[in-house]
């Protein structure tokens, strides 16, 4: 047992993790070629408004451009809508629509997201380096997180999700580095894409300032109650959403399991993007299981 523990905790150099980054680049290129080839074979000249059935596009990707009545509104109207319903503003859709109006095609926007993927990789590597020593444990944590098929799927798309992760990790990392200007900037950008995720950065901030667990739990509980009360006051529909979504989301976020996975309702059909998303869901569950096992063994 002693020998196994030493072997598991042996130090490794940064080049090992950088080698993974090179492999990730090759996989990203392969996934991109797969998607482009599928688009060319399913429709001769794929455009933003292809129908959804076996389309090379995900529904949100089409919605970003086809929702003209929403995308043409002024910045003032966007802000007013945000004040009325701050749950989910998604300015990324306006950004993609803006690019499409200036001649950018779907493939050019995909390359922007690929840059986002490698930005996320750099931030994750920096955060993990700050949290733990360069051991085999850190190497496998980095590999498990970054080789997620679902992560490749959102990277080789025009969806906002990769940037949600970028701004979230940037906010947490800048908190640890005590770069509060970057923390505020990351939080604002995250809020412009999905407002409620700002709460994650806030909780990390409280975890840094309140070292005692009991104090942290009390402050977090008060903060959650206040946030829910404010949300219900601003948007009455949020109470029903919270009631319907909280428990399933909580279970999924700590185990990777969701209802459709348990009932076997996911089918590997349709475009490469959809297939990668489905495979990614099962990958997340297996990853959670492996990380929990590694953590328990490491702590024993």
Secondary structure, DSSP 8 states (H G I E B T S, - for coil): -HHHHHHHT-B--HHHHHHHHHHHHHHHHHHHHHHHHHHHHH-TT--TT--STT-SS-HHHHHHHH-HHHHTS-HHHHHHHHHH-TT---HHHHHHHHHHHTT--HHHHHHHHHHHHHHHHHHHHHHHHHHS-SBHHHHHHHHHHHT-HHHHHHHTSS-SHHHHHHHHHHHHHHHHTT-HHHHHHHHHHHHHH-GGGHHHHHHHHHHHH--SHHHHHHHHHHHHHHHHHHHHHH-THHHHHHHHHHHHHHHHHHH---HHHHHT-----S-HHHHHHHHHHHHHHHHHHHHHHHHHHHH-
